[in-house]
Amino acid sequence: MTTLSVQAVGRRFGDRELLHDVSFRLADGDRAGLIGPNGTGKTTLLRICAGLDEPDRGTVAYSRGLRVGFLRQELLGEATGTVIEHARGAAAHLRELATDLRAMEERLGGADAETLERYADLQHHFDHAGGYDFDARVKRVLAGLGLDTLAEREVATLSGGERTRLGLARLLLDDPDVLLLDEPTNHLDVAALEWLETFLVAQETTAVISSHDRWFLDRVTSRTLSIEDRSVVEYRGGYTQYARQRAEREAARAKAAERQAEEIARTEAFIRRYGAGQRAKEARGRGKKLARVERITAPAHAARHTWDLRAADLGSETVLETTSLAVGYGEPVLRVGPLRVARDARVAIVGPNGAGKTTLVRTLLGEIPPLDGYVSAAPMVRVAYLEQAQAELGGNETVLESLRAASGLVDQEARDLLARFLFRGDDVDRAVAVLSGGERARLALARLATRDANLLVLDEPTNHLDLAAREQLEAVLASFSGTIVLVSHDRYFVDKLATELWLVDRGLLRRFEGSWTGYQRERAAGREAPIIEYRPSAVEDASGPGRAAAPVRPSAAGRADGPRRAAPRADRESTRSAGARKTRASPPRRVSGLRALESRIEAMELQLRQLSEKVARIAQSGNYLETRRAGEEHAALERSLRELYDEWARQSEAEREP
């Protein structure tokens, strides 16, 4: 049965026609994905379907009594009360049924058979609509969307992302007949996304969903409505099936347009040659037929990025390596055992909001010191870091000025690079502060492309990018010859790129070697990825968690754009004094052994610093063979130093034993 019918809808904004002759139907139980580049009218079409905007022409019809729910991108501007109060305010139709039930209950004492039958029907309807388990459903929905811990918070104090999730929860609890969802996956972590997918499928919800989350669309939708050339073209299946069908359709259309163009050219040549001779009548006949031919237009392709990323030589098989780490600000939010990022690795860090993913990344890069443990980096590492908040993009500078400040490019070089990121003409003189989210993301990627990095660290790089831009970014990163560490909730993006997953949750990190699809297969079989177990250092055992934070110093190569390494020297100094207080009751042999070991460590640290400076000088000279040889020597020396650190930790622990 058709629940929603859109017929020949058109919409203009001034001189621009945004939608033209849009038609589709939605049957009961259908879940259709609505996709298209940013700015092509997806939100406008949803607002027309919801009855919030009127089309300039065409009609939108609903089945009788249909209740439509619309999730807007901006929600709850005027909402008051607590989260739980706002959630319980949903489902007005249930409250009306409950009021009718209470009114009838007061008259049941001497009611006749007809009244009792009406009461039974009303009670059945209330039960079928979920009235008796509504409170349990409220708790289930809030927990699924990660709002259960915020139940007593005032709505006015919520962040933008929390408000979006609460608006979605309220809409799901309203239980409308048709859901119109505009970017419902924004601000949801992977756990909430998986819950929402299961909820929509299990409830057999009827919905039109506009989303850039391709994994979500594959899981939830069975039809795809694609906005193409101001109209809607329908495809079977979710996003992956749509992408294949559209590519086949466009290839066939392009081939047909090419064949037709060749035939038209031959016909026009015949007309020109024989238009005035013995075959003039035939030429005129062909001309009339040609005038009636409906031209096949080749598919139009949206403007795409034309950029790539070059990787500097690394000269080491290990990019980053750590001891056991405790990371956080004051108190640990994550404890993890030793980690290693290998050369050419593709590591995706995935987990709930607030689990410590960005904190871990910033610790690996040396932006914040670990509360326990240390991080070492290859001497030749060059980092390009794309922050989620893009805090570096602000102020009154223009797009051109922002790129030049980050890269040192001259004016024309900067303009040429920006053109490859679709900033052309007057676009380069626009202020960064007025750019849209997608434009800011493109500018951040342009700045990234100038770094010649061999380690890319990307925090939610697909935020604000439409589907075409995400696919282009995937293609560029897939061909990048360096190492990638990325944080993302975009499971399709992760599945395309990652060869290793770091799964962060509840203060622990699990490591899975493989893709997101492989991990899902393991989960479905009841097998979970192993935990990388945290082993506290000897110093932490003595002083308590988080109190043995080691100082951070520049990485071995001494580059400002490289990660920083936390070294345990200060830990050894503090433990040395603590050990000295105990040595009066300890054999002299142990004291001298520990001191001799510390002397060896100090000598090797000096040797390592000298070698690091040598590696940096060789790298600047451009002698890549010598650079690689020196890099391998540096890596071997670092391994020896780590072995000495471990031996020192064991001996210092033994020194404290009674």
C-alpha positions in Angstrom: 0.0 0.0 0.0 1.3 3.4 -1.0 1.8 5.7 2.1 3.5 8.6 0.4 3.3 9.8 -3.2 5.4 12.6 -4.7 4.3 13.6 -8.2 6.1 16.0 -10.6 7.4 18.2 -7.8 9.4 21.3 -8.7 11.1 24.0 -6.5 12.9 27.2 -7.4 15.0 29.6 -5.4 15.1 32.9 -7.4 16.5 32.2 -10.8 17.8 28.8 -9.8 15.7 25.6 -10.3 16.7 23.3 -7.5 14.2 20.4 -8.2 12.5 19.6 -11.5 9.8 17.0 -12.1 10.6 14.8 -9.0 8.4 11.8 -8.7 8.5 8.7 -6.5 6.3 6.5 -4.2 6.9 5.0 -0.8 5.1 1.9 0.2 4.4 0.6 3.8 7.7 -0.8 5.1 9.9 0.8 2.5 13.2 2.3 3.6 14.7 4.5 0.8 18.0 6.2 0.9 18.1 9.8 -0.5 21.6 10.7 -1.8 23.2 13.4 -3.9 26.0 16.0 -3.6 25.7 18.8 -1.1 23.4 21.6 -2.2 21.3 19.5 -4.6 18.1 19.8 -2.6 17.9 16.8 -0.4 16.8 18.7 2.7 14.4 20.8 0.6 12.8 17.7 -0.8 12.4 16.2 2.7 10.8 19.4 4.0 8.3 19.3 1.1 7.5 15.7 1.9 7.0 16.7 5.6 4.6 19.5 4.6 6.9 22.2 6.0 7.5 23.7 2.6 5.2 24.0 -0.4 6.4 23.0 -3.9 6.2 25.5 -6.7 4.5 22.8 -8.7 3.5 19.1 -8.3 1.8 17.4 -5.4 2.6 15.4 -2.3 -0.1 12.9 -1.1 -0.3 10.8 2.0 -2.6 7.9 3.0 -5.4 8.8 5.3 -4.4 9.4 8.9 -0.7 9.1 8.2 1.6 10.6 10.9 4.9 11.9 9.5 8.0 12.5 11.6 10.8 14.7 10.3 14.3 14.8 11.8 15.8 18.2 11.1 19.6 18.8 11.2 19.0 21.6 13.8 16.8 20.6 16.7 15.6 21.6 20.2 16.4 25.3 20.0 13.6 26.2 22.5 13.3 22.9 24.4 13.2 23.0 28.2 13.3 20.5 31.1 15.5 17.5 31.6 16.5 14.9 29.0 14.2 12.2 30.5 11.3 14.7 30.7 11.7 15.7 27.1 11.9 12.1 26.0 8.7 11.2 27.9 6.9 14.1 26.2 6.9 12.0 23.0 4.0 9.9 21.7 1.2 12.4 22.0 -1.1 9.8 20.4 -0.4 7.4 23.3 -1.3 10.1 25.8 -4.6 10.7 24.1 -5.4 7.0 24.2 -4.5 6.8 27.8 -6.8 9.8 28.6 -9.7 8.0 26.7 -9.0 4.8 28.7 -9.1 6.6 32.0 -12.3 8.4 31.0 -14.0 5.1 30.1 -12.8 3.3 33.2 -14.8 5.8 35.3 -18.0 4.6 33.6 -17.4 0.9 33.6 -19.3 0.2 36.8 -22.7 -0.2 35.2 -21.6 -0.3 31.6 -23.5 -2.2 28.9 -21.9 -4.8 26.6 -21.3 -2.2 23.8 -19.3 0.1 26.1 -17.3 -2.9 27.4 -16.5 -3.9 23.9 -15.4 -0.3 23.0 -13.2 -0.3 26.1 -11.6 -3.6 25.1 -10.9 -2.4 21.6 -9.4 0.8 23.0 -7.3 -1.2 25.4 -6.1 -3.5 22.6 -5.2 -0.5 20.5 -3.3 1.1 23.4 -1.4 -2.2 24.0 -0.6 -2.7 20.3 0.8 0.9 20.0 3.2 0.1 22.9 1.4 2.1 25.6 2.1 -0.3 28.4 5.8 -0.6 27.9 6.4 3.0 26.9 8.6 3.8 30.0 10.8 0.7 29.2 11.0 1.9 25.6 12.1 5.3 26.7 15.0 3.8 28.7 15.9 1.5 25.8 16.0 4.3 23.2 18.0 6.7 25.4 20.5 3.9 26.2 20.8 2.9 22.6 21.7 6.5 21.6 24.1 7.0 24.5 21.8 9.4 26.4 21.1 7.2 29.5 23.8 8.9 31.5 22.4 12.3 30.7 18.9 11.6 31.7 18.8 14.2 34.5 20.7 16.9 32.6 18.8 20.0 31.5 18.3 20.1 27.7 19.6 23.7 27.7 23.0 22.5 28.8 23.4 19.9 26.1 26.0 20.2 23.3 24.9 20.4 19.7 25.6 16.7 19.1 23.7 15.7 22.3 20.7 17.8 21.2 20.7 16.0 17.8 20.7 12.6 19.5 17.9 13.7 21.9 15.9 15.0 18.9 16.3 11.6 17.2 15.3 9.8 20.4 12.2 11.9 20.7 11.3 11.2 17.1 11.7 7.4 17.5 9.6 7.5 20.6 6.8 9.4 18.8 6.6 6.3 16.5 5.3 8.0 13.4 4.0 6.1 10.4 6.7 7.5 8.1 10.1 8.8 9.2 11.9 11.5 7.1 15.5 11.5 8.4 18.0 14.3 7.4 21.5 13.1 8.3 20.4 11.0 11.3 23.9 9.5 11.7 25.6 12.9 12.6 27.1 12.8 16.1 26.5 9.1 16.6 29.4 6.8 17.5 29.6 3.3 16.1 27.7 1.7 19.0 24.8 4.1 18.5 24.9 3.6 14.8 24.6 -0.1 15.1 21.8 0.2 17.6 19.9 2.6 15.3 20.4 0.2 12.3 19.0 -2.7 14.3 16.1 -0.6 15.7 14.9 0.6 12.2 15.1 -2.8 10.6 13.4 -4.6 13.6 10.6 -2.1 13.8 10.0 -2.4 10.0 10.0 1.4 9.9 8.9 3.2 6.7 11.4 5.9 6.0 13.3 8.2 3.6 16.8 8.7 4.9 19.2 11.3 3.6 22.7 10.3 4.8 26.4 10.3 3.8 27.0 7.1 5.9 27.3 4.4 3.2 27.6 1.5 5.7 24.4 2.7 7.4 22.5 3.0 4.0 23.6 -0.6 3.1 22.4 -2.0 6.3 19.0 -0.2 6.5 17.8 0.7 3.0 16.5 -1.4 0.1 16.0 1.4 -2.4 18.0 4.4 -3.3 16.7 7.8 -4.6 19.5 9.6 -6.3 19.2 13.3 -7.1 20.6 13.7 -10.6 20.2 16.7 -12.9 17.6 18.3 -10.5 15.4 15.2 -10.6 15.3 11.8 -8.8 16.4 8.5 -10.4 15.5 5.3 -8.5 17.9 2.3 -8.0 17.4 -1.0 -6.4 19.2 -1.8 -3.1 21.4 0.1 -0.7 24.4 2.3 -1.5 26.8 -0.4 -2.8 24.2 -1.7 -5.2 23.3 1.8 -6.2 26.9 2.7 -7.0 27.4 -0.3 -9.2 24.1 0.2 -11.0 24.8 3.9 -11.6 28.2 3.2 -12.9 26.8 0.7 -15.4 24.0 3.0 -16.4 26.3 5.9 -17.0 28.7 3.8 -18.9 25.9 2.5 -21.2 24.5 6.0 -21.6 28.0 7.4 -22.5 28.5 4.7 -25.0 25.0 5.3 -26.5 25.7 9.0 -26.7 29.0 8.4 -28.5 27.4 6.0 -31.0 24.6 8.5 -31.7 27.0 11.3 -32.1 28.9 9.3 -34.7 25.7 8.4 -36.5 24.6 12.1 -36.5 27.9 13.2 -37.9 27.7 10.6 -40.8 24.1 11.8 -41.5 25.1 15.4 -41.5 28.0 14.7 -43.8 25.7 12.8 -46.2 23.3 15.8 -46.2 26.1 18.3 -46.9 27.4 16.1 -49.8 24.2 15.2 -51.6 21.9 18.1 -50.6 22.0 19.7 -54.1 22.6 16.6 -56.4 20.7 13.6 -57.7 20.2 12.3 -54.2 18.9 15.6 -52.8 15.5 14.1 -52.1 17.1 11.3 -50.0 19.2 14.0 -48.2 16.1 16.0 -47.3 14.5 12.9 -46.0 17.4 12.1 -43.8 17.5 15.7 -42.6 13.8 15.5 -41.5 14.5 12.2 -39.6 17.5 13.8 -38.0 15.5 16.7 -36.8 13.1 14.3 -35.0 15.9 12.4 -33.2 15.9 12.8 -29.5 19.5 13.6 -28.5 21.2 11.4 -25.9 23.3 13.5 -23.6 26.4 12.1 -22.1 26.2 11.9 -18.2 27.4 15.0 -16.5 30.1 14.5 -13.8 30.4 16.9 -10.9 33.6 18.7 -10.3 36.1 16.5 -8.5 39.3 17.0 -6.6 42.4 16.3 -8.7 45.0 16.0 -5.9 47.4 13.4 -4.6 49.7 12.9 -1.6 53.4 12.3 -1.8 55.3 10.5 1.0 58.8 11.4 2.1 61.3 8.5 2.6 61.1 7.0 6.1 64.2 4.7 6.3 62.7 2.6 9.1 60.4 -0.4 9.4 58.8 1.0 12.6 57.1 4.4 12.6 55.9 4.7 16.2 56.4 2.3 19.1 55.3 2.6 22.8 55.7 0.9 26.1 52.6 0.3 28.1 50.7 3.7 28.2 48.3 5.5 30.5 46.8 8.5 28.7 44.6 11.3 29.8 44.5 14.7 31.4 45.3 14.3 35.1 43.5 11.0 35.4 43.9 8.1 32.9 41.0 7.6 30.4 42.8 4.8 28.6 45.4 2.2 29.6 47.0 0.1 26.9 49.9 -2.3 26.5 52.8 -1.8 24.1 51.8 -0.6 20.6 53.6 -0.5 17.3 52.7 1.3 14.1 54.6 -0.4 11.3 55.8 1.2 8.1 52.9 1.3 5.5 50.4 0.4 8.2 46.7 1.6 7.9 45.5 1.8 11.5 41.9 2.8 12.2 41.0 3.8 15.8 37.3 3.2 16.5 35.2 3.6 19.6 32.5 5.5 21.4 32.5 9.2 21.9 34.6 10.2 24.9 36.5 6.9 25.0 39.9 8.6 24.5 40.6 8.1 20.8 41.8 11.7 20.2 43.6 11.7 23.5 45.5 8.6 22.4 46.4 10.1 19.1 47.6 13.4 20.6 49.7 11.3 23.1 51.3 9.3 20.2 52.1 12.6 18.5 53.6 14.1 21.7 51.1 16.9 22.0 50.2 15.7 25.5 52.6 13.7 27.7 51.6 10.1 28.7 50.7 9.7 32.4 52.8 6.5 32.3 55.2 5.0 29.7 56.9 6.6 26.7 56.5 6.9 22.9 59.4 6.7 20.4 59.3 7.7 16.7 61.4 6.9 13.7 64.1 9.5 13.2 62.9 10.3 9.7 59.2 10.6 10.5 57.3 13.6 9.1 53.7 14.0 10.4 50.7 15.7 8.8 47.9 15.9 11.4 44.3 16.7 10.4 42.4 17.7 13.5 38.7 17.0 13.8 37.9 20.5 15.0 40.2 22.1 12.4 41.0 24.7 15.0 43.9 26.0 12.9 41.4 27.3 10.3 40.1 30.5 11.8 40.5 34.2 12.0 40.1 36.7 9.2 42.6 35.3 6.8 41.5 34.3 3.3 41.6 30.8 1.8 44.7 31.8 -0.2 46.4 33.4 2.8 45.7 30.3 4.9 47.3 27.9 2.4 50.3 30.1 1.9 50.9 30.5 5.6 50.8 26.7 6.1 52.9 25.8 3.0 55.2 28.7 2.1 54.0 28.5 -1.5 54.2 31.5 -3.8 50.9 33.1 -4.9 50.5 31.3 -8.2 51.6 27.9 -6.8 49.0 28.3 -4.0 46.3 29.3 -6.5 47.1 26.2 -8.7 46.9 23.9 -5.7 43.6 25.4 -4.5 42.1 25.0 -7.9 42.7 21.2 -7.6 40.6 21.4 -4.4 37.8 23.3 -6.3 38.7 26.8 -5.0 38.8 28.8 -8.1 38.5 32.5 -9.1 37.1 34.7 -6.3 36.8 31.6 -4.0 40.4 32.0 -2.9 39.7 35.5 -1.5 36.8 34.4 0.7 37.4 34.5 4.5 38.0 31.2 6.1 35.5 32.1 8.9 32.6 32.1 6.4 33.3 28.7 4.7 30.9 25.9 5.1 31.9 22.7 6.9 32.6 20.9 3.6 34.7 23.9 2.2 36.7 24.0 5.5 37.4 20.3 5.1 38.6 20.8 1.5 40.9 23.6 2.7 42.3 21.5 5.5 43.1 18.7 3.0 44.8 21.2 0.7 47.1 22.3 3.5 47.7 18.6 4.2 48.8 18.0 0.6 51.8 20.4 0.9 53.5 18.6 3.8 55.2 15.6 1.9 54.5 13.6 5.1 55.2 9.9 5.5 52.8 9.6 8.5 49.2 10.9 8.1 47.2 11.2 11.3 43.5 12.0 10.4 40.8 12.7 13.0 37.3 12.2 11.5 38.5 13.3 8.0 35.1 12.6 6.3 33.2 15.0 8.5 31.2 17.5 6.3 32.3 15.7 3.0 29.7 14.5 0.6 29.8 11.1 -0.9 31.8 12.1 -4.0 34.4 13.8 -1.9 34.6 10.8 0.5 35.2 8.5 -2.5 37.9 10.8 -3.9 39.6 10.9 -0.5 39.5 7.1 -0.2 41.1 6.8 -3.6 43.9 9.3 -2.7 44.6 7.6 0.6 44.6 4.2 -1.0 47.4 5.2 -3.3 49.4 7.0 -0.6 52.8 5.2 0.0 53.2 6.2 3.6 51.6 5.3 6.9 48.1 6.3 8.0 46.6 6.5 11.5 42.9 7.6 11.4 40.1 8.1 13.8 36.6 7.6 12.2 33.0 6.6 12.8 32.6 6.1 9.0 32.7 2.3 8.8 32.6 2.2 5.0 35.7 4.5 4.9 37.4 2.4 7.6 36.6 -0.8 5.7 38.1 0.6 2.5 41.4 1.6 4.0 42.2 0.0 7.3 44.3 -3.1 7.6 44.4 -2.9 11.4 41.8 -1.8 13.9 42.4 -0.4 17.4 39.0 -0.7 19.2 38.8 1.6 22.2 36.1 1.3 24.8 35.8 1.5 28.6 39.4 2.4 29.1 40.8 -0.6 27.2 42.1 -1.2 23.7 41.5 -4.3 21.6 43.6 -4.9 18.4 42.3 -6.6 15.4 44.4 -7.3 12.3 42.2 -7.0 9.3 39.3 -4.9 7.8 36.0 -3.8 9.4 34.2 -6.5 7.4 36.6 -9.1 8.8 36.0 -7.9 12.3 32.2 -8.0 11.9 32.5 -11.6 10.8 34.5 -12.5 13.9 32.0 -10.7 16.1 29.1 -12.6 14.5 30.9 -15.8 15.2 31.3 -14.9 18.9 35.0 -14.1 18.8 36.2 -10.8 20.1 39.5 -9.1 19.3 42.2 -9.5 22.0 42.9 -6.8 24.6 46.3 -5.2 24.5 46.9 -5.5 28.2 48.4 -2.6 30.2 51.4 -3.5 32.4 52.3 -0.7 34.8 55.9 0.4 35.1 57.8 -0.3 38.3 57.7 3.4 39.2 53.9 3.5 38.9 53.7 0.5 41.2 55.6 2.5 43.8 53.9 5.9 43.4 50.4 5.1 42.2 48.7 5.4 38.8 49.2 8.6 36.9 51.9 10.0 39.2 55.0 8.8 37.3 54.5 10.9 34.2 57.7 11.2 32.3 58.9 14.4 30.7 58.5 14.8 27.0 61.3 15.8 24.8 61.6 16.3 20.9 61.7 13.2 18.8 65.1 11.8 17.7 65.1 13.8 14.5 64.4 17.0 16.4 61.7 18.0 13.9 58.9 20.4 14.9 56.5 18.4 12.8 57.4 15.0 14.3 56.0 13.1 17.3 57.6 13.6 20.7 59.0 10.9 22.9 58.4 10.5 26.6 61.6 9.3 28.1 61.9 7.7 31.6 65.0 9.5 32.8 63.1 11.5 35.4 61.4 8.3 36.5 64.9 6.8 37.1 66.1 9.9 39.0 63.1 9.8 41.3 63.4 6.0 41.8 67.2 6.3 42.3 66.7 8.6 45.3 63.9 6.3 46.6 66.2 3.3 46.1 69.1 5.1 47.9 67.0 5.3 51.0 66.6 1.6 51.0 70.2 0.7 50.2 71.3 0.9 53.8 69.6 -2.5 54.3 70.6 -3.8 50.9 73.8 -5.5 49.7 76.3 -3.1 48.1 76.4 -5.3 45.0 72.9 -4.4 44.0 73.5 -0.6 44.4 76.6 -0.6 42.2 74.9 -2.8 39.6 72.0 -0.4 39.3 74.3 2.6 39.1 76.4 0.9 36.5 73.3 0.2 34.4 72.2 3.8 34.7 75.6 4.9 33.5 75.3 2.7 30.4 71.8 4.1 29.7 73.0 7.7 29.9 75.9 6.9 27.6 73.6 5.2 25.1 71.1 8.1 25.3 74.0 10.5 24.4 75.0 8.2 21.5 71.4 8.1 20.3 71.1 11.9 20.4 74.3 12.3 18.4 73.2 9.7 15.9 69.8 11.5 15.6 71.6 14.7 14.7 73.7 12.8 12.1 70.6 11.3 10.6 69.0 14.8 10.3 72.1 16.2 8.6 72.2 13.3 6.1 68.5 13.6 5.3 69.0 17.3 4.5 71.8 16.4 2.1 69.4 14.2 0.0 71.6 11.1 0.2 68.8 8.5 0.5 71.1 5.4 0.6 73.1 6.8 3.5 69.9 8.0 5.2 68.5 4.5 5.1 71.7 3.0 6.5 71.8 5.6 9.3 68.1 5.1 10.0 68.6 1.3 10.4 71.6 2.0 12.8 69.4 4.4 14.8 66.6 1.8 15.0 69.0 -0.9 16.3 70.4 1.5 18.9 66.8 2.3 20.1 66.1 -1.4 20.5 69.2 -1.8 22.6 68.2 1.2 24.7 64.7 -0.2 25.3 66.3 -3.5 26.5 68.4 -1.5 29.0 65.3 0.4 30.2 63.5 -2.9 30.8 66.6 -4.3 32.7 66.8 -1.1 34.7 63.0 -1.4 35.6 63.5 -5.0 36.8 66.6 -4.2 38.9 65.0 -1.1 40.4 62.0 -3.2 41.4 64.2 -5.9 42.9 66.1 -3.1 44.8 62.9 -2.2 46.6 62.1 -5.7 47.7 62.7 -6.3 51.5 
